Amino acid sequence: MYPNGDAVFHQDSAPSHASRVTHKFLTDQQVEFLRPQQWMPNSPDAVPCDYFLWGHLENKLSKRRVSTLKGLQKAIREEVKKIPQEMILWALKSWPKRCRQIYYAEGRHIEKHR
């Protein structure tokens, strides 16, 4: 997401994302998206769900008692709704900087191990 409101759809390398059907659909819908040859080699470093959401949810869900799949699904929905808008915006706004870091790191992993 950029200040002028433009956005670029970035996917991972799941087969369904790389398929011709998916690309035709996105093109037909006039969605700007990165094509497979443009994907970064360490894409988890550049995907907000990977560098923000999954870790955040794991942290929150580890504090809850969930014993069924339905219970887990419900807990995930509840925790996603609780995420402050500012945190989501931070994750999205950090994307261009992260892409530059990956470029300058020549595709190597940029996250520091905790």
Residue frames as a rotation matrix with the C-alpha (Angstrom) as fourth column:
MET 1
0.589 0.808 0.000 0.00
0.808 -0.589 0.000 0.00
0.000 0.000 -1.000 0.00
TYR 2
-0.559 -0.782 0.275 1.38
0.798 -0.597 -0.078 3.36
0.226 0.176 0.958 -0.94
PRO 3
-0.706 0.236 -0.668 0.42
0.298 -0.756 -0.583 6.89
-0.642 -0.611 0.463 0.16
ASN 4
-0.757 0.418 -0.503 -1.43
-0.644 -0.608 0.464 7.59
-0.112 0.675 0.729 -3.08
GLY 5
0.138 0.901 0.410 -3.70
-0.779 0.355 -0.517 4.60
-0.612 -0.248 0.751 -2.49
ASP 6
0.294 -0.095 -0.951 -2.13
-0.792 0.533 -0.298 2.30
0.535 0.841 0.082 -5.07
ALA 7
0.299 -0.206 0.932 -1.49
-0.655 0.666 0.357 -1.30
-0.694 -0.717 0.064 -4.11
VAL 8
-0.176 -0.384 -0.906 0.30
-0.852 0.520 -0.055 -4.28
0.493 0.763 -0.419 -5.62
PHE 9
0.807 0.514 0.291 -0.95
-0.589 0.730 0.345 -7.79
-0.035 -0.450 0.892 -4.94
HIS 10
-0.266 -0.950 -0.163 1.94
-0.892 0.307 -0.332 -9.98
0.365 0.057 -0.929 -3.74
GLN 11
0.831 0.553 -0.055 1.50
-0.514 0.802 0.304 -13.74
0.212 -0.225 0.951 -3.51
ASP 12
0.020 -0.821 0.570 3.71
-0.656 0.419 0.627 -16.58
-0.754 -0.387 -0.531 -2.40
SER 13
-0.582 -0.403 -0.706 4.79
-0.812 0.323 0.485 -19.50
0.032 0.856 -0.516 -4.57
ALA 14
-0.288 0.580 0.762 1.86
-0.176 0.750 -0.637 -21.79
-0.941 -0.318 -0.114 -3.82
PRO 15
-0.825 -0.075 0.559 0.91
0.477 0.439 0.762 -23.64
-0.303 0.896 -0.326 -7.03
SER 16
0.169 0.969 0.181 -2.56
0.965 -0.125 -0.230 -22.06
-0.200 0.214 -0.956 -7.01
HIS 17
0.508 -0.032 -0.861 -0.98
0.110 -0.989 0.102 -18.59
-0.854 -0.146 -0.499 -6.94
ALA 18
-0.476 -0.813 -0.335 1.38
-0.317 -0.196 0.928 -19.36
-0.820 0.548 -0.164 -9.82
SER 19
-0.279 0.408 0.869 -1.28
0.686 0.718 -0.116 -20.89
-0.671 0.564 -0.481 -12.06
ARG 20
-0.931 -0.018 0.365 -2.30
0.320 -0.523 0.790 -19.40
0.176 0.852 0.493 -15.40
VAL 21
-0.011 1.000 0.002 -5.93
0.777 0.008 0.629 -19.40
0.629 0.009 -0.777 -14.23
THR 22
0.317 0.069 -0.946 -5.05
0.840 -0.483 0.247 -17.18
-0.440 -0.873 -0.211 -11.26
HIS 23
-0.656 -0.655 -0.375 -2.99
0.390 -0.720 0.574 -14.81
-0.646 0.230 0.727 -13.40
LYS 24
-0.719 0.477 0.505 -5.73
0.473 -0.197 0.859 -14.57
0.509 0.857 -0.084 -16.02
PHE 25
0.302 0.867 -0.396 -8.30
0.901 -0.124 0.415 -13.81
0.311 -0.482 -0.819 -13.30
LEU 26
0.078 -0.340 -0.937 -6.13
0.670 -0.678 0.301 -11.06
-0.738 -0.651 0.175 -11.77
THR 27
-0.903 -0.425 0.067 -5.41
0.311 -0.537 0.784 -9.58
-0.297 0.729 0.617 -15.20
ASP 28
-0.426 0.829 0.363 -9.10
0.642 -0.006 0.767 -9.68
0.638 0.559 -0.530 -16.18
GLN 29
0.521 0.621 -0.585 -9.97
0.849 -0.309 0.428 -7.92
0.085 -0.720 -0.689 -12.89
GLN 30
0.438 -0.462 0.771 -7.28
0.143 -0.811 -0.567 -5.29
0.887 0.359 -0.289 -13.58
VAL 31
0.977 -0.212 -0.014 -5.45
0.007 -0.033 0.999 -6.14
-0.213 -0.977 -0.031 -10.36
GLU 32
0.404 -0.911 -0.082 -1.80
-0.671 -0.235 -0.703 -5.11
0.621 0.338 -0.707 -10.35
PHE 33
0.927 -0.079 0.366 0.21
-0.217 0.684 0.697 -8.07
-0.306 -0.725 0.617 -9.10
LEU 34
-0.060 -0.995 -0.083 3.75
-0.909 0.020 0.416 -9.40
-0.412 0.101 -0.906 -8.96
ARG 35
0.717 0.231 -0.658 4.35
-0.568 0.740 -0.360 -12.24
0.403 0.632 0.662 -11.39
PRO 36
0.957 -0.288 -0.043 6.34
0.261 0.784 0.563 -15.33
-0.128 -0.550 0.825 -10.30
GLN 37
0.255 -0.924 0.284 9.56
0.819 0.051 -0.572 -14.09
0.514 0.379 0.770 -11.91
GLN 38
0.003 -0.195 0.981 9.25
-0.200 -0.961 -0.191 -10.93
0.980 -0.196 -0.042 -9.76
TRP 39
0.923 0.378 -0.075 8.80
-0.021 0.245 0.969 -12.80
0.385 -0.893 0.234 -6.47
MET 40
0.225 -0.862 0.455 11.62
-0.908 -0.355 -0.224 -12.37
0.355 -0.363 -0.862 -4.00
PRO 41
-0.233 -0.388 -0.892 13.63
-0.212 0.915 -0.342 -15.44
0.949 0.110 -0.295 -3.02
ASN 42
-0.875 -0.004 -0.484 12.90
0.459 0.314 -0.831 -15.02
0.155 -0.949 -0.273 0.71
SER 43
-0.413 0.764 0.495 9.30
0.039 -0.528 0.848 -14.02
0.910 0.370 0.188 0.28
PRO 44
0.292 0.553 -0.780 8.33
0.858 0.210 0.470 -14.70
0.423 -0.806 -0.413 3.94
ASP 45
-0.532 -0.553 -0.642 10.43
0.758 -0.648 -0.070 -11.62
-0.377 -0.524 0.764 4.70
ALA 46
-0.993 0.094 -0.073 8.19
-0.118 -0.859 0.498 -9.63
-0.016 0.503 0.864 2.36
VAL 47
-0.353 0.920 -0.173 4.73
0.226 0.263 0.938 -10.99
0.908 0.291 -0.301 3.13
PRO 48
-0.380 0.195 0.904 2.84
-0.739 -0.652 -0.170 -9.19
0.557 -0.732 0.392 5.95
CYS 49
0.747 0.664 -0.019 1.04
-0.531 0.613 0.585 -12.38
0.400 -0.427 0.811 6.98
ASP 50
0.546 -0.612 -0.572 4.43
0.513 0.784 -0.349 -14.08
0.662 -0.103 0.743 7.38
TYR 51
-0.497 -0.864 0.080 6.42
0.459 -0.340 -0.821 -11.30
0.736 -0.371 0.566 9.03
PHE 52
-0.729 0.256 0.635 3.60
-0.588 -0.708 -0.390 -9.98
0.350 -0.658 0.667 11.20
LEU 53
0.114 0.987 0.111 0.26
-0.888 0.050 0.458 -11.80
0.447 -0.151 0.882 11.38
TRP 54
0.456 0.125 -0.881 1.22
0.000 0.990 0.140 -15.45
0.890 -0.064 0.452 11.97
GLY 55
-0.575 -0.733 -0.364 3.68
0.423 0.115 -0.899 -14.63
0.700 -0.671 0.244 14.77
HIS 56
-0.713 0.394 0.580 1.20
-0.627 -0.729 -0.274 -12.25
0.315 -0.559 0.767 16.38
LEU 57
0.355 0.917 -0.181 -1.57
-0.752 0.395 0.528 -14.86
0.555 -0.051 0.830 16.28
GLU 58
0.132 -0.381 -0.915 0.73
0.288 0.898 -0.333 -17.60
0.949 -0.220 0.228 17.56
ASN 59
-0.866 -0.477 0.150 1.63
0.050 -0.382 -0.923 -15.39
0.497 -0.792 0.355 20.53
LYS 60
-0.439 0.780 0.445 -2.01
-0.881 -0.472 -0.041 -14.60
0.178 -0.410 0.894 21.32
LEU 61
0.449 0.688 -0.570 -3.31
-0.597 0.706 0.381 -18.15
0.664 0.170 0.728 20.76
SER 62
-0.317 -0.645 -0.695 -0.61
0.171 0.682 -0.711 -19.71
0.933 -0.344 -0.106 22.95
LYS 63
-0.945 -0.013 0.325 -2.29
-0.295 -0.388 -0.873 -17.97
0.138 -0.921 0.363 25.91
ARG 64
-0.045 0.997 0.055 -5.69
-0.999 -0.046 0.008 -19.52
0.011 -0.054 0.998 25.20
ARG 65
-0.642 -0.039 0.766 -7.04
-0.214 0.968 -0.130 -23.00
-0.736 -0.247 -0.630 25.86
VAL 66
0.110 0.628 -0.770 -8.36
-0.988 -0.018 -0.156 -24.46
-0.112 0.778 0.618 22.64
SER 67
-0.408 -0.257 0.876 -9.19
-0.392 0.916 0.086 -28.15
-0.824 -0.308 -0.475 22.29
THR 68
0.229 0.533 0.815 -11.10
0.593 0.588 -0.550 -28.44
-0.772 0.609 -0.181 19.00
LEU 69
-0.628 -0.413 0.660 -10.67
0.777 -0.291 0.558 -27.28
-0.039 0.863 0.504 15.43
LYS 70
0.247 0.802 0.544 -13.86
0.694 -0.538 0.478 -25.22
0.676 0.259 -0.690 15.67
GLY 71
0.786 -0.013 -0.618 -12.57
0.539 -0.475 0.696 -23.67
-0.302 -0.880 -0.366 18.88
LEU 72
-0.281 -0.955 -0.092 -9.29
0.674 -0.265 0.689 -22.79
-0.683 0.131 0.719 17.18
GLN 73
-0.437 0.191 0.879 -11.10
0.795 -0.376 0.476 -21.23
0.422 0.907 0.012 14.22
LYS 74
0.669 0.742 0.047 -13.24
0.596 -0.573 0.563 -19.17
0.445 -0.349 -0.825 16.59
ALA 75
0.521 -0.551 -0.651 -10.20
0.556 -0.359 0.749 -18.07
-0.647 -0.753 0.119 18.62
ILE 76
-0.540 -0.729 0.421 -8.35
0.788 -0.262 0.558 -17.02
-0.296 0.633 0.715 15.45
ARG 77
-0.040 0.608 0.793 -11.30
0.710 -0.540 0.451 -14.93
0.703 0.581 -0.410 14.27
GLU 78
0.849 0.384 -0.362 -11.57
0.523 -0.511 0.683 -13.28
0.077 -0.769 -0.634 17.69
GLU 79
0.182 -0.872 -0.455 -7.86
0.604 -0.266 0.751 -12.48
-0.776 -0.412 0.478 17.86
VAL 80
-0.530 -0.330 0.781 -7.77
0.841 -0.326 0.433 -11.09
0.112 0.886 0.450 14.31
LYS 81
0.380 0.777 0.502 -10.64
0.625 -0.616 0.480 -8.74
0.682 0.131 -0.720 15.18
LYS 82
0.823 -0.075 -0.562 -8.67
0.492 -0.401 0.773 -7.48
-0.284 -0.913 -0.293 18.20
ILE 83
-0.176 -0.961 0.215 -5.61
0.970 -0.131 0.207 -6.41
-0.170 0.245 0.954 16.19
PRO 84
0.217 0.234 -0.948 -5.35
0.254 -0.951 -0.177 -2.62
-0.942 -0.203 -0.266 16.37
GLN 85
0.927 0.214 0.309 -5.61
0.352 -0.206 -0.913 -0.87
-0.132 0.955 -0.266 13.00
GLU 86
0.678 -0.724 -0.127 -2.30
-0.716 -0.690 0.110 0.87
-0.167 0.016 -0.986 13.71
MET 87
-0.052 -0.706 0.706 -0.50
-0.341 0.677 0.652 -2.50
-0.939 -0.207 -0.276 13.87
ILE 88
0.413 0.278 0.867 -1.95
0.654 0.572 -0.495 -3.56
-0.633 0.772 0.054 10.54
LEU 89
0.999 -0.043 0.023 -0.98
-0.017 -0.756 -0.654 -0.26
0.045 0.653 -0.756 8.93
TRP 90
0.352 -0.929 0.115 2.55
-0.745 -0.204 0.634 -0.58
-0.566 -0.309 -0.764 10.34
ALA 91
-0.031 -0.345 0.938 2.89
0.185 0.920 0.344 -4.05
-0.982 0.184 0.035 8.79
LEU 92
0.638 0.352 0.685 1.65
0.712 0.069 -0.699 -2.83
-0.293 0.934 -0.206 5.40
LYS 93
0.963 -0.262 -0.059 3.68
-0.268 -0.922 -0.279 0.39
0.018 0.285 -0.958 5.39
SER 94
0.259 -0.927 0.272 6.88
-0.555 0.088 0.827 -1.48
-0.791 -0.365 -0.491 6.23
TRP 95
0.675 0.088 0.732 6.59
0.373 0.816 -0.442 -3.59
-0.637 0.571 0.518 3.06
PRO 96
0.923 -0.361 0.133 8.50
-0.010 -0.369 -0.929 -1.28
0.384 0.857 -0.344 0.66
LYS 97
0.361 -0.826 0.432 11.38
-0.932 -0.341 0.127 -0.93
0.043 -0.448 -0.893 3.15
ARG 98
0.291 -0.209 0.934 11.52
-0.331 0.894 0.303 -4.69
-0.898 -0.397 0.191 3.64
CYS 99
0.907 0.063 0.417 11.63
0.353 0.430 -0.831 -5.21
-0.232 0.901 0.368 -0.13
ARG 100
0.699 -0.705 0.125 14.61
-0.498 -0.604 -0.623 -2.85
0.514 0.373 -0.772 -0.37
GLN 101
0.208 -0.625 0.752 16.34
-0.889 0.200 0.412 -4.69
-0.408 -0.754 -0.514 2.49
ILE 102
0.570 0.046 0.821 15.87
0.128 0.981 -0.144 -8.02
-0.812 0.188 0.553 0.70
TYR 103
0.959 -0.219 0.177 17.25
0.144 -0.160 -0.977 -6.49
0.243 0.962 -0.122 -2.50
TYR 104
0.450 -0.833 0.324 20.34
-0.782 -0.542 -0.308 -5.10
0.432 -0.114 -0.894 -0.74
ALA 105
0.103 -0.371 0.923 20.82
-0.713 0.619 0.329 -8.42
-0.693 -0.692 -0.201 1.08
GLU 106
-0.556 -0.303 -0.774 20.86
-0.822 0.343 0.455 -10.06
0.128 0.889 -0.439 -2.38
GLY 107
0.096 0.768 -0.633 17.85
-0.540 0.574 0.616 -12.18
0.836 0.283 0.470 -1.50
ARG 108
-0.692 -0.383 -0.612 19.18
0.269 0.650 -0.711 -13.45
0.670 -0.656 -0.347 1.81
HIS 109
0.242 0.783 -0.574 16.96
0.830 0.139 0.540 -13.69
0.503 -0.607 -0.616 4.88
ILE 110
-0.282 -0.347 0.894 16.66
0.024 -0.934 -0.355 -10.27
0.959 -0.079 0.271 6.59
GLU 111
0.737 0.597 0.317 14.91
-0.311 -0.116 0.943 -11.13
0.600 -0.794 0.100 9.86
LYS 112
-0.421 -0.831 0.363 17.13
-0.738 0.081 -0.670 -11.40
0.528 -0.550 -0.647 12.90
HIS 113
-0.117 0.340 -0.933 16.76
0.311 0.905 0.291 -14.63
0.943 -0.257 -0.211 14.82
ARG 114
0.287 0.320 0.903 15.19
-0.692 -0.582 0.427 -14.11
0.662 -0.747 0.055 18.24
